[in-house]
């Protein structure tokens, strides 16, 4: 039984910083694609960043490049999203996601992960004012 549990959301002022965490249990962490998605009020859920667990290959959408950093800790099966220089447009529910099937590293990017079957966490709210 795969479980993804996010934490670290909150309310910050524009320009502030948050660090999201996602602990994965029951999930084979080798050669997998994981990522963060967000859903703003009134909008569809959309990918923000992805990482290939065997090699730390990362991908970002343009709106967060240079501000967000995705990373992982193999030892604790934890995925992170460091969010700096937050903007009001970053407000939304943030979800951790993990591709159900193993992927090659060349297939691990935000657009491809968005199309694949995934496990989801319950989400953590980020509000930037």
C-alpha positions as CSV (number, residue, x, y, z in Angstrom):
1,X,0.0,0.0,0.0
2,X,1.6,3.2,-1.2
3,X,1.2,6.3,0.9
4,X,2.5,9.8,0.2
5,X,2.3,12.3,3.1
6,X,3.0,16.0,2.5
7,X,3.8,18.6,5.1
8,X,5.3,22.1,5.2
9,X,2.6,24.3,3.7
10,X,1.5,27.5,5.3
11,X,0.9,31.2,4.8
12,X,3.7,33.6,3.9
13,X,4.2,37.0,2.5
14,X,5.4,37.6,-1.0
15,X,9.1,37.1,-1.2
16,X,9.0,34.5,1.6
17,X,10.2,30.9,1.7
18,X,8.6,27.5,2.4
19,X,9.9,24.0,2.2
20,X,7.5,21.2,1.4
21,X,8.2,17.6,2.3
22,X,6.7,14.3,1.1
23,X,7.4,11.0,2.8
24,X,6.8,8.0,0.7
25,X,6.0,4.6,2.2
26,X,5.3,1.3,0.4
27,X,6.9,2.8,-2.7
28,X,9.8,1.4,-4.7
29,X,12.1,4.4,-4.8
30,X,14.5,3.2,-7.5
31,X,14.3,4.4,-11.1
32,X,11.1,6.3,-10.5
33,X,9.8,9.7,-11.4
34,X,8.3,11.8,-8.7
35,X,7.1,15.4,-8.6
36,X,5.1,18.2,-7.2
37,X,1.8,19.5,-8.6
38,X,-0.3,22.4,-7.5
39,X,-3.9,23.4,-7.9
40,X,-4.7,27.1,-7.7
41,X,-8.3,28.2,-6.8
42,X,-10.5,27.7,-9.9
43,X,-7.8,26.1,-11.9
44,X,-6.8,22.5,-12.9
45,X,-4.0,20.7,-11.1
46,X,-0.7,21.3,-13.0
47,X,2.8,20.0,-12.6
48,X,5.5,22.2,-11.1
49,X,8.7,20.1,-10.8
50,X,9.8,16.5,-11.3
51,X,12.9,14.5,-10.2
52,X,14.2,11.1,-11.3
53,X,15.0,9.2,-8.2
54,X,18.0,7.4,-9.6
55,X,20.2,10.3,-10.7
56,X,18.5,13.4,-9.4
57,X,17.5,14.6,-12.9
58,X,15.2,17.5,-12.4
59,X,12.6,19.4,-14.5
60,X,10.7,22.6,-13.8
61,X,7.9,24.6,-15.4
62,X,9.1,28.0,-16.5
63,X,7.1,30.0,-13.9
64,X,9.2,28.5,-11.0
65,X,12.6,28.1,-12.6
66,X,15.2,29.8,-10.4
67,X,12.9,30.0,-7.4
68,X,11.9,26.4,-6.6
69,X,14.2,23.5,-6.1
70,X,13.1,19.8,-6.0
71,X,15.3,17.3,-4.2
72,X,15.1,14.0,-2.5
73,X,16.6,12.0,0.3
74,X,17.0,8.3,-0.6
75,X,17.7,7.2,3.0
76,X,14.3,8.5,4.3
77,X,12.3,8.2,1.0
78,X,11.5,11.9,1.3
79,X,10.8,14.3,-1.5
80,X,11.3,18.1,-1.0
81,X,10.3,21.3,-2.7
82,X,12.2,24.3,-1.6
83,X,10.2,27.4,-2.6
84,X,12.0,30.8,-2.5
85,X,10.9,34.2,-3.6
86,X,7.3,33.2,-3.4
87,X,4.7,35.1,-5.3
88,X,0.9,35.4,-4.8
89,X,0.5,33.4,-8.0
90,X,2.1,30.4,-6.2
91,X,-0.9,30.1,-4.0
92,X,-2.6,26.7,-4.1
93,X,-2.8,23.2,-2.9
94,X,0.5,21.4,-3.5
95,X,0.4,17.7,-4.1
96,X,3.2,15.2,-4.1
97,X,3.0,12.6,-6.9
98,X,4.8,9.4,-7.8
99,X,4.7,7.6,-11.1
100,X,3.2,4.1,-10.6
101,X,5.5,2.4,-13.1
102,X,9.3,2.6,-13.4
103,X,10.5,5.1,-16.0
104,X,13.7,5.7,-17.8
105,X,15.4,8.9,-16.9
106,X,14.7,10.5,-20.3
107,X,10.9,10.1,-19.6
108,X,11.0,11.9,-16.3
109,X,10.0,15.5,-16.8
110,X,7.0,17.6,-15.9
111,X,5.0,17.1,-19.1
112,X,5.5,13.3,-19.2
113,X,4.9,12.8,-15.5
114,X,1.6,14.8,-15.9
115,X,0.4,12.2,-18.4
116,X,1.3,9.1,-16.5
117,X,-0.7,7.2,-13.9
118,X,0.4,8.4,-10.4
119,X,0.0,7.9,-6.7
120,X,-1.0,11.1,-5.0
121,X,-0.6,12.6,-1.5
122,X,-3.4,14.4,0.2
123,X,-2.0,17.9,-0.4
124,X,-0.7,20.8,1.6
125,X,-1.9,24.3,1.3
126,X,0.4,27.2,0.4
127,X,-0.9,30.8,0.6
128,X,1.2,33.7,-0.5
129,X,-0.1,37.2,0.2
